Amino acid sequence: MTRLSPLRLATAAPLLLVLAACADTEHGTAARTQAPLAEAPAPATAAPAPRPGAIVGGAGTQAAAYDVATPEQRAAATAPATGGRELGRATVSLGNPAEQGFWLRTPLVSTETPGRVVAANGQSVNVTLIPATGTGGRLSLSAFQALGLPLTSLPSVQVFTR
């Protein structure tokens, strides 16, 4: 019988451990030996229903928890508005959720100005237009949710001044 050199033995040892672990499987899937986990007790107060497009973040946090706009701010942002000058269309993504308020960072403006964004679904929201470089835009979490847009989407919106 051939004797293995220490280098070959060191190389083969991890492979042997893997093979040994495979011996404890059933049809290539590890056998389950643990009892199923008990369901966690329901919280004393029910969490608010997530808004459309809500995502689950770290530790089960709903996106709605990060949207801290007051009812007054939400009412002002979703109040009907018409007129203004159309600046163009922009493909937007979710902006920094830590930056609160109703805003759109876009290269369509050179100075901060009041504006309005209209989504393809017909929903509109009043926002502050903030100058940005590049293409497209970043839309605030509150504005995304007011428009009923999925947070992971890249929607095209019409941008207007007010």
RODO-2510 file (C-alpha; in nm, 4 decimals, decimal comma):
residues 162
     n   res          X          Y          Z
     1     m     0,0000     0,0000     0,0000
     2     t     0,1217     0,3481    -0,0845
     3     r     0,1794     0,5804     0,2002
     4     l     0,0333     0,9379     0,1662
     5     s     0,2698     1,2286     0,2055
     6     p     0,1792     1,4903     0,4681
     7     l     0,0908     1,7370     0,1895
     8     r    -0,1477     1,4930     0,0209
     9     l    -0,2979     1,4002     0,3567
    10     a    -0,3584     1,7696     0,4382
    11     t    -0,5226     1,8148     0,0986
    12     a    -0,7377     1,5026     0,1299
    13     a    -0,8549     1,5652     0,4891
    14     p    -1,1171     1,8335     0,4026
    15     l    -1,2489     1,6142     0,1202
    16     l    -1,2885     1,3238     0,3610
    17     l    -1,4817     1,5468     0,6024
    18     v    -1,7194     1,6494     0,3243
    19     l    -1,7727     1,2891     0,2224
    20     a    -1,8373     1,1914     0,5830
    21     a    -2,0982     1,4664     0,6128
    22     c    -2,2681     1,3365     0,2978
    23     a    -2,3065     0,9977     0,4615
    24     d    -2,5608     1,1542     0,7003
    25     t    -2,7915     1,2598     0,4193
    26     e    -3,0997     1,1010     0,2785
    27     h    -3,1185     1,1165    -0,1033
    28     g    -2,8731     1,4089    -0,1133
    29     t    -3,0741     1,6155     0,1338
    30     a    -2,9729     1,6427     0,4961
    31     a    -3,2027     1,4495     0,7248
    32     r    -3,4052     1,6734     0,9523
    33     t    -3,3486     1,5882     1,3147
    34     q    -3,4764     1,9055     1,4768
    35     a    -3,8323     1,9592     1,5837
    36     p    -4,0134     2,2346     1,3928
    37     l    -3,9831     2,5776     1,5474
    38     a    -4,2793     2,6988     1,7464
    39     e    -4,4589     2,9989     1,6050
    40     a    -4,3720     3,3288     1,7684
    41     p    -4,6506     3,4742     1,9795
    42     a    -4,8501     3,7504     1,8131
    43     p    -4,7597     4,1029     1,9245
    44     a    -4,9963     4,2719     2,1661
    45     t    -5,0805     4,5402     1,9081
    46     a    -5,1182     4,4738     1,5396
    47     a    -4,8677     4,6408     1,3079
    48     p    -5,0139     4,8840     1,0561
    49     a    -5,0857     4,7370     0,7150
    50     p    -4,7994     4,8118     0,4769
    51     r    -4,8607     5,0666     0,2044
    52     p    -4,8521     4,9535    -0,1592
    53     g    -4,4991     4,8673    -0,2627
    54     a    -4,3793     4,8116     0,0931
    55     i    -4,0751     4,5940     0,1349
    56     v    -3,9419     4,4107     0,4334
    57     g    -3,6126     4,5454     0,5609
    58     g    -3,3757     4,4298     0,8315
    59     a    -3,5283     4,2510     1,1295
    60     g    -3,8710     4,2409     0,9601
    61     t    -3,9128     4,6191     0,9450
    62     q    -4,1735     4,7368     0,6959
    63     a    -4,0876     5,0209     0,4593
    64     a    -4,3837     5,2087     0,6070
    65     a    -4,1836     5,2389     0,9287
    66     y    -3,9260     5,4493     0,7422
    67     d    -4,1913     5,6726     0,5856
    68     v    -4,2542     5,9128     0,8714
    69     a    -4,4460     6,1767     0,6774
    70     t    -4,7227     6,3269     0,8875
    71     p    -5,0834     6,3087     0,7699
    72     e    -5,0677     6,6846     0,7022
    73     q    -4,7553     6,6464     0,4855
    74     r    -4,9141     6,3547     0,2997
    75     a    -5,2351     6,5550     0,2412
    76     a    -5,0379     6,8526     0,1054
    77     a    -4,8304     6,6278    -0,1211
    78     t    -5,1317     6,4493    -0,2655
    79     a    -5,3549     6,7573    -0,3001
    80     p    -5,4715     6,8008    -0,6592
    81     a    -5,2455     7,0295    -0,8583
    82     t    -5,2638     7,1326    -1,2192
    83     g    -5,0731     7,3632    -1,4408
    84     g    -4,7062     7,4279    -1,4256
    85     r    -4,4617     7,3616    -1,7045
    86     e    -4,3777     7,0085    -1,8126
    87     l    -4,0027     6,9544    -1,7808
    88     g    -3,9964     6,6086    -1,9324
    89     r    -3,9953     6,2423    -1,8403
    90     a    -3,7532     6,0729    -1,6047
    91     t    -3,6886     5,7153    -1,5054
    92     v    -3,6667     5,7196    -1,1280
    93     s    -3,5381     5,4893    -0,8602
    94     l    -3,5851     5,4955    -0,4863
    95     g    -3,3795     5,7670    -0,3208
    96     n    -3,2223     5,7519     0,0229
    97     p    -3,4991     5,6361     0,2616
    98     a    -3,3322     5,8266     0,5458
    99     e    -3,4032     6,1572     0,3652
   100     q    -3,7589     6,2330     0,4649
   101     g    -4,0146     6,4339     0,2752
   102     f    -4,1531     6,4490    -0,0763
   103     w    -3,8739     6,5241    -0,3226
   104     l    -3,7213     6,4300    -0,6564
   105     r    -3,3517     6,4687    -0,7330
   106     t    -3,3360     6,5270    -1,1077
   107     p    -3,1113     6,6842    -1,3725
   108     l    -3,4236     6,8475    -1,5211
   109     v    -3,3827     7,1488    -1,2872
   110     s    -3,0884     7,3730    -1,2058
   111     t    -3,2305     7,5226    -0,8842
   112     e    -3,4517     7,3802    -0,6118
   113     t    -3,8147     7,4454    -0,7046
   114     p    -4,1647     7,3207    -0,6223
   115     g    -4,2838     7,0559    -0,8632
   116     r    -4,5172     6,7707    -0,9336
   117     v    -4,4585     6,4125    -1,0482
   118     v    -4,7185     6,2070    -1,2366
   119     a    -4,6836     5,8286    -1,2631
   120     a    -4,8121     5,6119    -1,5486
   121     n    -5,0951     5,4924    -1,3195
   122     g    -5,2326     5,8507    -1,3138
   123     q    -5,1370     5,9206    -0,9529
   124     s    -4,9577     6,2489    -0,8884
   125     v    -4,7647     6,3907    -0,5961
   126     n    -4,6346     6,7390    -0,5200
   127     v    -4,2603     6,7327    -0,4553
   128     t    -3,9598     6,9563    -0,4186
   129     l    -3,7453     6,9280    -0,7307
   130     i    -3,3766     6,9200    -0,6342
   131     p    -3,0970     6,9576    -0,8911
   132     a    -2,8913     6,6448    -0,9584
   133     t    -2,6334     6,5322    -1,2096
   134     g    -2,6502     6,2323    -1,4385
   135     t    -2,9630     6,0850    -1,5897
   136     g    -3,2923     5,9742    -1,4436
   137     g    -3,3723     6,0707    -1,0894
   138     r    -3,4090     5,9624    -0,7296
   139     l    -3,7568     5,9821    -0,5781
   140     s    -3,8202     5,9907    -0,2026
   141     l    -3,9731     5,6957    -0,0204
   142     s    -4,2795     5,9017     0,0757
   143     a    -4,3359     6,0056    -0,2866
   144     f    -4,2907     5,6482    -0,4137
   145     q    -4,5532     5,5257    -0,1709
   146     a    -4,7931     5,8144    -0,2392
   147     l    -4,7759     5,7241    -0,6097
   148     g    -4,8469     5,3571    -0,5311
   149     l    -4,5253     5,2423    -0,6998
   150     p    -4,3372     4,9240    -0,6080
   151     l    -4,0175     5,0299    -0,4315
   152     t    -3,7974     4,8055    -0,6446
   153     s    -3,9313     4,9353    -0,9754
   154     l    -3,7756     5,1881    -1,2119
   155     p    -4,0867     5,3756    -1,3278
   156     s    -4,0961     5,6508    -1,5842
   157     v    -4,2698     5,9642    -1,4538
   158     q    -4,3649     6,3018    -1,5959
   159     v    -4,2055     6,5942    -1,4129
   160     f    -4,3717     6,9376    -1,3890
   161     t    -4,2944     7,2642    -1,2143
   162     r    -4,5693     7,4114    -0,9958
***
